[in-house]
Amino acid sequence: MDITEHGFGAFYVGDRRLVVKESPAVPPGAGEVRIDVAYTGICGTDLHILHGAMDGRVGRPAILGHEMSGRVAELGDAVTGWAVGDRVTVLPLVWCGHCPACQAGHTHICHQLNFIGIDSPGAMQASWTVPAHLLVRLPDELSLRDGALVEPTAVAVHDVRRSRLRAGERVVVVGAGPVGLLIACVARDVGAEVLVAEPARHRRAVAEELGLPTVDPAVLDVAARVEGWTAGAGADVAFEVSGAAAGVRTAVDVLAVRGRLVVVAIHPTPPEIDLHRVFWRELEILGVRLYQRTDFEDAVRLLATGAVPAGQLISAVVPLGEVMAAFATLESATTVKLLVDCGSAGE
């Protein structure tokens, strides 16, 4: 079978395995559209699923993927405002509309949230059928390749927006993985001064290629570096994106009086936090989880204008048939962002 043809998908089957097999196109029902998927990004959550860390939530076999781009291929009944051939990405959240979070206007953290690509079939397939109201339009000046970065960029946009960051403020981003780099780029676009703390040499190199100053916490005391940078005041905002206990300590230590700590990374083991310093400096701790439609729209703008340089963040594109090798490469932590060509990538 030729997996470059339509009708295949990458299925997580458990035991740290993905299997590429037939995945017939699903005709769209009323209010739905079918998308020919061009590219799907692999993210840290997908890796967690592959490792079995989310088996209690993810049914098997499961098609992963929620970072994507593609073209509308077919419209279901009652779909308006869209046409076959439109270039799109998908906001992969379906909420209930009735729980306390939804009633308060926080639909993105619905108590019964369906995160598509985790709780229901995702985008790592040639053809994907989704509710039409989840579509986000991609402008002509944004390639489908770069458009696959809208979802992770929207994560960064939401995180920066939650931090209430203002132009001229000083920011420390702890961790230069894909989301950390995106946060740094978005913060820079806001007009902040940014410093990235990252122990891995290759990740620091990518940050520096993006024009972001870095510090190696294995070599230098980050808090002392920030104290010198800010004339003793400390940073206004710290984004903890490392997922490490040491990263949490660094993020707290660098903050100024009334600084804001934004907890971005998922910490499987709850880390210790210096609450005395939180008390002493009147620090704020802010949680961030997903995104809203306005974050997606801002992400599209940032990518289309080059404020977020997708070309420097996409390390490689691999065909769907090599998806297991792509996951192995991502696990090696020597890349930034890997995309899977799902079969409709031609511009």
C-alpha positions as CSV (number, residue, x, y, z in Angstrom):
1,M,0.0,0.0,0.0
2,D,1.2,3.5,-0.9
3,I,0.9,5.6,2.2
4,T,1.4,8.8,0.2
5,E,-2.2,8.3,-1.0
6,H,-5.2,9.4,0.9
7,G,-6.7,7.1,3.5
8,F,-3.8,6.5,6.0
9,G,-3.2,7.6,9.5
10,A,-0.8,7.1,12.4
11,F,-2.4,5.1,15.2
12,Y,-1.1,4.8,18.8
13,V,-1.7,1.2,19.7
14,G,0.1,1.1,23.1
15,D,3.4,-0.4,24.1
16,R,5.2,2.7,22.8
17,R,4.2,2.0,19.2
18,L,2.6,3.8,16.4
19,V,1.2,1.9,13.4
20,V,0.5,3.5,10.1
21,K,-2.6,1.9,8.5
22,E,-5.6,2.7,6.5
23,S,-7.9,5.4,7.9
24,P,-10.8,5.9,5.6
25,A,-12.1,9.4,5.1
26,V,-15.2,10.2,7.2
27,P,-17.9,12.1,5.2
28,P,-18.8,15.3,7.0
29,G,-22.1,15.5,8.8
30,A,-24.2,18.5,9.3
31,G,-22.0,21.4,10.6
32,E,-18.8,19.5,9.8
33,V,-16.0,19.8,7.2
34,R,-13.5,17.3,5.9
35,I,-10.0,18.5,5.7
36,D,-7.1,17.2,3.5
37,V,-4.4,17.4,6.1
38,A,-1.1,18.8,4.8
39,Y,1.2,18.8,7.9
40,T,0.8,17.7,11.5
41,G,3.3,18.7,14.2
42,I,4.6,16.4,16.9
43,C,4.5,17.9,20.4
44,G,5.5,16.9,23.9
45,T,2.0,15.7,24.7
46,D,2.2,13.3,21.8
47,L,5.4,12.0,23.3
48,H,3.7,11.5,26.7
49,I,1.0,9.6,25.0
50,L,3.5,7.4,23.1
51,H,5.3,6.7,26.4
52,G,2.0,5.4,27.9
53,A,1.7,8.2,30.4
54,M,-1.8,9.0,29.3
55,D,-3.2,5.5,28.8
56,G,-5.9,6.1,31.4
57,R,-7.3,8.9,29.1
58,V,-6.4,7.9,25.6
59,G,-8.3,5.0,24.0
60,R,-6.5,2.7,21.6
61,P,-6.0,2.6,18.7
62,A,-5.9,6.4,18.7
63,I,-4.9,8.9,16.0
64,L,-2.8,11.6,17.6
65,G,-2.0,15.1,16.5
66,H,-3.5,18.6,17.2
67,E,-1.0,20.9,15.5
68,M,-1.9,21.0,11.8
69,S,-2.6,22.7,8.6
70,G,-4.6,21.7,5.5
71,R,-7.3,22.5,3.0
72,V,-11.1,22.1,3.2
73,A,-12.0,19.1,1.0
74,E,-15.7,18.6,1.6
75,L,-18.5,20.5,3.3
76,G,-21.3,19.0,5.4
77,D,-24.9,20.4,5.3
78,A,-25.5,23.8,6.8
79,V,-21.9,24.8,6.7
80,T,-21.5,28.5,5.6
81,G,-18.5,30.8,5.3
82,W,-16.2,28.1,4.0
83,A,-15.4,26.7,0.6
84,V,-13.5,23.7,-0.8
85,G,-9.9,24.6,-1.1
86,D,-9.8,27.1,1.8
87,R,-6.5,26.9,3.7
88,V,-7.1,26.2,7.4
89,T,-5.9,25.1,10.8
90,V,-8.1,23.8,13.6
91,L,-8.7,25.0,17.2
92,P,-8.8,21.5,18.7
93,L,-11.1,22.1,21.6
94,V,-14.7,21.0,22.0
95,W,-16.4,22.2,25.2
96,C,-19.7,21.4,26.8
97,G,-21.1,24.9,27.2
98,H,-22.8,24.1,30.5
99,C,-20.2,23.5,33.2
100,P,-19.1,26.2,35.7
101,A,-16.0,27.0,33.6
102,C,-18.0,27.4,30.4
103,Q,-20.6,29.5,32.1
104,A,-17.9,31.8,33.4
105,G,-16.6,32.2,29.8
106,H,-13.6,29.9,30.2
107,T,-14.6,27.4,27.6
108,H,-11.0,26.4,26.9
109,I,-10.7,24.8,30.3
110,C,-14.2,23.2,30.3
111,H,-14.7,20.6,33.0
112,Q,-15.6,18.1,30.2
113,L,-13.2,19.3,27.6
114,N,-12.7,17.2,24.5
115,F,-9.1,17.9,23.4
116,I,-9.1,16.6,19.8
117,G,-6.0,14.5,19.2
118,I,-6.1,13.2,22.8
119,D,-9.7,12.5,23.7
120,S,-10.9,12.0,20.1
121,P,-9.2,11.3,16.7
122,G,-6.5,13.8,15.8
123,A,-4.8,15.2,12.7
124,M,-2.1,12.7,12.0
125,Q,-4.0,11.3,9.1
126,A,-4.6,12.2,5.4
127,S,-8.3,13.1,5.9
128,W,-9.8,14.6,9.1
129,T,-13.4,15.5,9.7
130,V,-14.1,18.1,12.4
131,P,-16.8,20.6,13.4
132,A,-16.7,23.6,11.1
133,H,-16.8,26.1,13.9
134,L,-13.3,25.0,14.9
135,L,-11.7,26.1,11.7
136,V,-9.3,29.0,11.7
137,R,-8.4,30.6,8.3
138,L,-4.8,30.8,7.1
139,P,-3.9,33.8,4.9
140,D,-2.3,33.3,1.5
141,E,1.0,34.7,2.7
142,L,1.4,32.0,5.3
143,S,2.5,28.6,3.8
144,L,0.8,25.5,5.0
145,R,4.2,24.3,6.3
146,D,4.5,27.3,8.6
147,G,0.7,27.3,9.3
148,A,1.2,24.0,11.2
149,L,2.9,26.1,13.9
150,V,-0.3,28.1,14.6
151,E,-1.4,25.9,17.5
152,P,1.9,25.9,19.5
153,T,2.2,29.6,18.8
154,A,-1.3,30.1,20.2
155,V,-0.1,28.4,23.4
156,A,2.7,31.0,23.6
157,V,0.3,33.9,22.8
158,H,-2.1,32.7,25.6
159,D,0.8,32.4,28.1
160,V,2.1,35.9,27.4
161,R,-1.4,37.4,27.5
162,R,-2.0,35.7,30.8
163,S,1.2,37.3,32.2
164,R,-0.1,40.8,31.4
165,L,3.3,41.5,29.9
166,R,3.9,45.1,28.8
167,A,6.5,46.7,26.5
168,G,9.7,47.5,28.3
169,E,9.4,44.8,31.0
170,R,12.1,42.2,31.5
171,V,11.3,38.6,31.0
172,V,13.2,35.3,31.9
173,V,12.1,32.2,30.0
174,V,13.3,29.1,31.8
175,G,13.6,26.3,29.2
176,A,14.2,26.7,25.4
177,G,12.1,23.9,24.1
178,P,9.6,24.7,21.3
179,V,7.1,26.4,23.6
180,G,9.8,28.3,25.5
181,L,11.3,29.6,22.2
182,L,7.8,30.6,21.0
183,I,7.1,32.4,24.3
184,A,10.3,34.3,24.0
185,C,9.5,35.4,20.4
186,V,6.0,36.5,21.4
187,A,7.3,38.4,24.4
188,R,9.8,40.1,22.2
189,D,7.0,41.1,19.8
190,V,5.2,42.7,22.8
191,G,8.3,44.9,23.3
192,A,9.8,43.1,26.3
193,E,13.5,42.4,26.9
194,V,14.0,38.7,27.0
195,L,16.6,36.4,28.5
196,V,16.4,32.6,27.9
197,A,17.9,30.2,30.5
198,E,18.7,26.8,29.0
199,P,21.4,24.2,29.9
200,A,21.3,22.3,26.5
201,R,23.9,23.8,24.1
202,H,21.9,23.1,20.9
203,R,18.8,24.7,22.3
204,R,20.7,27.8,23.4
205,A,22.2,27.9,19.9
206,V,18.7,28.0,18.3
207,A,17.7,30.8,20.7
208,E,20.7,32.8,19.8
209,E,20.0,32.2,16.1
210,L,16.6,33.8,16.8
211,G,18.4,36.8,18.3
212,L,17.6,35.9,21.9
213,P,20.2,36.3,24.6
214,T,20.8,33.2,26.7
215,V,22.4,32.0,29.9
216,D,23.5,28.5,30.8
217,P,22.3,27.7,34.3
218,A,24.8,24.9,34.6
219,V,27.6,27.5,34.3
220,L,26.3,30.8,35.6
221,D,24.0,31.7,38.5
222,V,20.9,32.9,36.6
223,A,19.6,34.9,39.5
224,A,22.9,36.8,39.8
225,R,22.9,37.3,36.0
226,V,19.4,38.8,36.2
227,E,20.3,40.9,39.2
228,G,23.1,42.5,37.2
229,W,20.9,42.8,34.1
230,T,18.2,44.6,36.1
231,A,20.4,46.7,38.4
232,G,19.2,44.6,41.4
233,A,15.5,44.8,40.7
234,G,14.8,41.4,39.2
235,A,12.6,40.3,36.3
236,D,9.0,41.4,35.9
237,V,7.9,38.0,34.5
238,A,9.4,34.5,34.6
239,F,8.0,31.7,32.4
240,E,8.7,28.2,33.8
241,V,8.8,26.0,30.7
242,S,11.5,23.5,31.7
243,G,9.3,21.1,33.7
244,A,12.2,20.6,36.2
245,A,12.3,21.4,39.9
246,A,15.5,23.4,39.4
247,G,13.7,25.4,36.7
248,V,11.0,26.3,39.2
249,R,13.6,27.5,41.7
250,T,15.3,29.6,39.1
251,A,12.0,31.2,37.9
252,V,11.1,32.2,41.5
253,D,14.6,33.4,42.4
254,V,14.8,35.8,39.4
255,L,11.6,37.7,40.0
256,A,11.3,41.3,41.1
257,V,9.0,42.6,43.8
258,R,5.4,41.8,42.6
259,G,6.9,39.8,39.7
260,R,4.7,37.2,38.0
261,L,5.6,33.6,37.8
262,V,3.8,31.8,34.8
263,V,3.8,28.1,35.2
264,V,3.8,26.7,31.6
265,A,5.4,23.2,31.9
266,I,3.5,20.2,33.2
267,H,5.2,18.9,36.3
268,P,4.3,15.2,36.9
269,T,5.7,15.4,40.4
270,P,4.6,18.6,42.2
271,P,7.8,20.7,42.8
272,E,8.7,22.6,45.9
273,I,8.1,26.3,45.6
274,D,9.8,28.9,47.9
275,L,6.6,30.3,49.3
276,H,8.6,32.5,51.7
277,R,9.9,34.4,48.7
278,V,6.4,34.5,47.2
279,F,5.3,36.1,50.5
280,W,8.4,38.4,50.9
281,R,8.2,39.8,47.4
282,E,4.4,39.6,46.9
283,L,4.8,37.5,43.9
284,E,2.0,36.2,41.7
285,I,1.7,32.6,40.4
286,L,-0.3,32.2,37.3
287,G,-1.3,28.9,35.7
288,V,-1.7,28.6,31.9
289,R,-3.1,25.6,30.1
290,L,-4.5,26.0,26.6
291,Y,-5.8,28.9,24.4
292,Q,-8.8,30.7,23.1
293,R,-9.8,31.7,19.5
294,T,-8.2,35.2,19.9
295,D,-4.9,33.5,20.7
296,F,-5.1,31.5,17.5
297,E,-5.9,34.6,15.5
298,D,-2.9,36.4,17.0
299,A,-0.7,33.4,16.3
300,V,-1.7,33.5,12.6
301,R,-0.7,37.1,12.5
302,L,2.6,36.6,14.2
303,L,3.6,33.8,11.8
304,A,2.3,35.6,8.7
305,T,4.4,38.7,9.5
306,G,7.5,36.8,10.5
307,A,7.4,38.0,14.1
308,V,7.6,34.3,14.9
309,P,10.1,32.9,12.4
310,A,8.7,29.5,11.6
311,G,11.4,28.6,9.2
312,Q,14.0,28.7,12.0
313,L,11.9,26.6,14.3
314,I,10.9,23.7,12.0
315,S,13.8,21.3,12.1
316,A,12.5,18.8,9.6
317,V,9.5,17.4,7.7
318,V,9.1,13.6,7.5
319,P,6.6,11.5,5.6
320,L,3.7,9.8,7.4
321,G,5.3,6.4,6.9
322,E,8.4,7.4,9.0
323,V,6.4,8.8,11.9
324,M,8.0,6.4,14.5
325,A,11.5,7.5,13.4
326,A,10.3,11.1,13.8
327,F,9.2,10.4,17.4
328,A,12.5,8.8,18.1
329,T,14.3,11.9,16.8
330,L,12.2,14.1,18.9
331,E,12.9,12.1,22.0
332,S,16.6,12.7,21.4
333,A,16.0,16.4,22.1
334,T,18.2,17.5,19.2
335,T,15.5,19.2,17.2
336,V,13.0,21.9,17.8
337,K,9.8,21.2,15.8
338,L,9.2,18.2,13.6
339,L,6.3,18.1,11.1
340,V,4.7,15.0,9.5
341,D,3.7,15.3,5.9
342,C,0.2,13.7,5.9
343,G,-0.2,13.7,2.1
344,S,-1.7,17.0,1.1
345,A,1.3,19.2,1.5
346,G,1.6,20.6,-2.0
347,E,1.1,24.3,-2.0
